């Protein structure tokens, strides 16, 4: 893709350390000469299409994902027009991984907490977006904020340097980057489809093992449970609750401060769930302070299963489960949107984990879900009363050992595909940055590119988790009663 690309023949010092040398004929202008802030409030609810900044793209937000927002709250939103550039300007200090710049292609409304920008005639709209996109991808944006939590305002960026090539060169850059981005996204989409197929194969293997066991010739009996069907004759059909020592609700905790530093613990959230591995992400864990009124901080222990009890949506019902790993998050509690399930001595935690995961994926827990203000809540007592097939402990352990061996090559293939996606995204970042800052001359390459039709398929179907403006609402200290087996 970059074969034949060369540096510009004549360069000059930009005067900006991170930009370094730039093409001699490019103009360096302050941001206020290129962009203008825009905020048009949705007074009178004149617009109802809700937009979301998700994975660096502005998308139309599905109604079922509005997470309890009432229509009146949309009056405080701002109206966005196609071509507007949206920047998530809040909390730069605590979140330095998410993509924060998006380009609107639809008219709609988005939270007024975001910065909405228009481009001035000095630049093409798409080039203006790609330049800010490069600032975002290179994380330059994190040095521009102000205040305790490093929030960003237009006054913070109005004098930042913006490179402005001649108009025909801007058009060539936009054309080249659009072509490159399409190709990269096609590669990513192919890898994502492979991951999806591998996950389906993995689910089929797990489902068979935890509902029928390992012996294909075993005698079966009716379980009396519609979704379970026949189970091995020697298995017990028992309630989920009978496999547990007990359950306990999580807490959200207090805001951590230096004054209560001794009480700081990791608070695991639904956002930390890694569903491909049924484990916890260890990269962006949240610290909270144990409330002084709570003597027992509900610390997690090895073998605990964490289950999402609130949240979700129509496309992703609640009930997702992961296994707690004390090596990833030692000395941890779980948030109030999660319930801790602690298996008893007759239950292999990983066996129960897989059974509960199958129930969630196949939506066998749907009858136990209650809707309140657009948020799903698991009916915990009804859920724990559901019946599952339970083999003897030794057989549970044998099933897990077999699954570990059989799933290893599938997990390796999926992990390799994810790593290839990461490398493609890193390549895209470097390419965009090098082109819009004048490190590579794409004028001739852009002139040779063929015309392409619009993409008919969605791109980047399986994006990096946690990079979205949808915040997890784990912010209350409600503590439901403990349920013992």
N, C-alpha and C positions, 0 to 999 in steps of 0.2 A: 504493500500500500504506500509506503514511503520511498520505494525504489526510485532513484533519480532525483529526489528532492535535494536541493542544495541551499546553503545559506545565501542571504542577499549579498550582492557584490560590494555594496558600500554601507558601512554601519557607523553609528555614532553613540556616544555615551548618553544614556537616558537621564542620568542624574539620580536614578532610583536604584539602590543597591540590589534589590531582588530582581529588577528587570534587566540590569546590565546594559549590554549593547543592543540597540534597536536599529531597524533600517533607517538610513540617513534621510530619506524623503518622507518618513512618517511624522505626523504631528503628535506632540504630547500635550494633552489638554486636561484641565481639572474636570472632575466628574460633573460639576454643576453646568459645564458647557455641553455635556453629552446627555445627561439625564435630568429629569425633573420629577419631584415627588408628586404623587396623586392620591387623594383619598376622598372618595365620593361615598357618603354613608347611604345605607339602604333604608332611608327614611320612608315610612309608609309601606314597607315590604314590597317595593316595586319589583324586586328580583327574588326568585325562590330557588334557583339552581345553586346548590352549595358546592364550592370547589375545595380541594384539599391539596396541600403540598406534600407529595408522597414520592420518596426516592428521587428527588430532584425533578419531578414532573408535576404539572398542575393537572389534576384529574377531577372529573365530576364525581362527587361523593354519593354513594348509593344511599337511598333513604333509610335503609335498615341500619346504616352505620352512623347515624346522627347522634347516637349514644345519649338519648334522653333530652336533647336540646329542645326547648319549646319555641314555637314560631316567633314570639315576641323578642327572643334573644337575637334573632337575625336582623333586627333593626340596627343593632350596633355593628353589624358587619359592613364591609366596604364593597362597593361594586367594582368588578374587574372586567376589563374589555380585552378582546383578543389582541395579542401583541404586548400587553403589559408584562413587566418583569416583577416577580414576587420574591421578596427576600425575607426569610425567617430571621428576625433580628434579636430574638430573646435568648438569654441563658448561654451566651457564647463560652462562658468560663467552664460550665459543667458538661457541655456536650460539644465535643470537637470532632465528632465522627460523621454526623448526619450531613446530607446534602441540603443546602439552605437556599439555593436559587432555582427558581422555576420560571418557565415561559408559558404564558396563558394562550390557549388556542380556542377557548370558549368564553362567552360572557357568563358571568355568575357572581357569586358573593364569596368572600373569604374573610376570616377573622381580621378585625382592625388592628390586631397586635402585630401584623406583618407590614412590611414596607412595600408599597406599590409604586413602581417607577414607570415613567414613559421615556422613550428616547426622543432626542431633539433631531432636527434635520441633518445635523453634522454627521450622523452615522445611520446606516441601515439598521432597522429594528433587530433583525436576527444577529447582526454583528454585535450590537450593544448587549444583547443577551449572552452571546458566547464569550464576550470579554469578562462580564461579571461571573459567568460560569467558571472561567479559568481561575479567577480570584477565589472562588468557592472550592474548586477541586484542589488547588494548591494550598488551601488553608490560610491564605493571606488575610482573609476576612476576619480571622480571629484576633488579629492585632489591631483592629480598627474600633472596637467597642469601647464603651465607657461605663462607669458606675460599678457598684459592688458586684453585680452578676454579669458585667460586660455586655449590656444591651446595646443595640446599634440604632442610631438615628441618622437621618440624612445629613445632619450637621456634622456627623462624625466622618462621613465619606465624601462630602462635597468637594474637597480639595485633593482627593486621591488622584494619582496620575492615570489617565486613560490614553492608550495609544490609538491614534486615528489615522488609518491608511487612506489613500485616495479612494473615492467611491467605487471605481471599477475593481480595485483590489479588494475592498471589503466584500463585494459581490463574489469574487473568485474564492475568497476565504470561506464564505458561507457555503458556496457550492461544494467546495472540497470537503469541508467538515460534515456537511449533510450526507454526502456520498460515503465517507468513511464511517460515520455513525450508523448508517443503514447496514453496512456490511458487518460491522462489529456486532450490532444487535442481532443480526441473523445468526451469526456464530453462537452468540449467547443463547438465543432461543433454541438452537439445536441441542446445545448442552443441557438446557433446562428440560427439554422433552425427554432426553435420556435419563436425567435424574428422576423425572416423574415415572417413567417406565420401571426403573429400578426400585422405586418406592412401592409401586404396585406389586411387583414381584415379591418384595420383602413382606408386605402385608399379607399376601396370600400364604406364604410359608409360615408366618407367625400364627395366622388364623387357624390353619390346619393343625399346627402343633399344640396350641393351647385349648383346642376344643375336641380333638380326637386323639392326642398323644402321638407317640412315635411308632407304635406297632400297627402296621396296616391290616393285620389279620385279627386284631382284638375283637372280642364279642361286644356288641353295642346294646344299649337300652334306651328307650325314650326318656329324654330329660324332663319332659313336661313343660319346657320353656321353648317358646316358638322360635326365637332367634338362634337358640343353641342346637336344637334338633336332637339327634341321637348322640350319646356320649359313651365312652367305654363303660362296660358293665360294672367294674369295680370302683368307678369314680363316685364321689358324693355330689349331690346337687344341693348347694348351700347358699344362704344369703351372703352378700359381700361383707356385711357386718360381722358375720361369724368368723371371718378370716383376719379380723383386726383385734389388736389389743385395745385400741380406742382411737378416737379422732379428736382433733383440737383445732379451733379456729386460729387464724393468724391475727396479727395486729399491724397497724401502720407505724406506730411509734411517734416520737416527737422530732422536731427539726434538730439536727445535730449542730452543736455549737462547741467552742472550746471549753465552755464551763461544764458541759456534761460529757466530755470526751471519754471518760472512763466507762460510760455506759453505751458507747457507740458499738453497734453490731451491724452486720450485713442483713439487709431486708430483701428477701427474694420476692420478685414480682412476676406476674404472668408474662410481662415483656421479656423476662429472662429465660423463658421456656425455649428449649431447643427441641422441637418436635421430631426432627429427623433422627435424633439420637436418644430421645426420651430422657434428656438430661438438662442441666443448667448451663447456659452460656456463662463463661467466667470473665467476660470482657468489660461489661458496663454495669457492675453491681452497685446498688444503692446503699448508703449508710444511713441508719436512723439511730435515735437514742431511745432506750427503753424507758417508758414513763416511770416516774418516781413512785407512782401509786401501784405499780405492778411488781409484786415481789418475785413472781415466777415469770421469767421472760420468754417461756415457751421455746427454748432452744431446740433446734432440730438435731436428729441423731442419724447415724448411718442406717440405711434401710428404709427410712421414711419415704413415703410417696406423697408428693404435693399435687393436689387437684384443684384446678380452677373452678370456683363455685359461682362467680359472678362475672359478667361481661359478655363477650361473644357477640354473635350476630346470626342472621339467618343462614349465612354461608359457612359459618364456623361456630357450631353450638358449643356451649360450655361443657366442662367435664374433661378437658385436656389434662393429662397427667405426665409427670416426669419423676425420676428418681433423684432424691437428694444425694449429693456427693460432698462429704465433708472436706475432701481435698481441694475441691473447687471453691467452696464457700464455707470455711470453718467458722464456728461461733456465729451461727446465723438464725434468724427468725424468718417467718414468711408473712406476707402482707395480708390485709384483711379481705382481699379478694380470693384468697387461697385457703384451703383446709388441709391440715396435715393428717394423713392416714398412716397409722403405725401397725404393720402386719404382726400377727402373733407368732408363737413358736412353731405352729403347725403350717406356716405359710412362707414360702420362698418369695421375698419381696419382688424380684424380677418377674416371677411367674404372674403374680397378681397385677403387676404393672402392665404386662402385655395384655392380660385379659381386659383390664379397664381401658387401655388404649384402643383395643379392638371395639369395645362397646361404644366409645366416643366416635371413632372413625366411621363405624357403620350406623351411627345415630341410634343405638339401642337405648340410650339414656334420654331420648327426646320426651317420653311421657313424664319424665321427672323434672322438666324445665318449666319454670314460671317466668312470665314476662312482667316487668314493672318499669314503667316509663322508658320503654325502648331498650332496657338492659335485661339480659337473661340471668336468672338466678336458679341454681340447681336446688331442687327440693331434696335436701340432704337426707332426710329420713327415708323418703321413698326410694332414693337412689341406693342407699345402703341396704334396702330390703330386696333389691333385685337378686335373682338367682343366677349362679354361675356353676360351671363344672369344676370340681376340685379333686385332683388325684392325690395319692399319698405324698408326703413331703419328699421322699427319696425320688419319686417319679417326677415331681416338679423340678427338682434339681437336675435330673437327667435331661429333661426337656430344655431347660435353660442352657445346659452345656452343649446340647446338640444345636440349638439355635445360634449360640455364639459362634460355632464352627461354620454353620451353613450361611450365616449372614455376613461373615467377615469379608468374603470377596465382593459381595454386593455393596457393603459399606465402603470398601476401598475404592470401587469403581465410582460410586457417587461422590466420595471425597475428592477423587482425582478430577472429576467433572467440575465440582465446585471451585477447586483450586484454579482450573483453567479459566473459569468465568472470572475469578478474581484477577488473574493476569490480564485477561482481555480488558477488564475495566481499568486496570492500572495503565495499560497501553493507551486506552482512549483518553485518560486524563493527561498523560504526557503529550500525546499528539495535539490535543486541543490547546494546551498551554503553549507548546512550542510554535504552533501556527499563529495564534492570536497575539503573541508577543514578538513575532517577527524573527524567530529563530530558524524557521524553514520557509522557503519561497515556494508557494504552491500555484503561482499564476499559470505556468505552462501546464501543470498537471490538471488543474481545474478546467482549462480550455479543452483538454482531450477527453473529458469524462462524458459518457453517454447520458442521455436523458432517461430518468427512471420514473416508473409509475409509483403512486402512493402505496404504502404498505397496507395490505389487507388484513394481516394478522396482528394481534397485540404483541408488543415487544416487552422483553424483560419480564416474563410472567412470574418468575420466582426471584424476587429482589432480595437484597440484603435485609435481614430482619432488624426491626427497631428503628429504621430510618424513615420516619413518618411524622406528620404533625399530630397524629392521634395519640394524645397522652393517655396513659393508664390512670384510671380514676381511683387509685388506691389512696384515698385521703381521709378516711374516717377511722374512728377507733371503736367501732361497734364490735363487741366480743360476744358472739352467740354462745350458748351453753355448751359444755363439753358433753360428748356422747361416748359412753363406754360400752364395750361389747358385753 
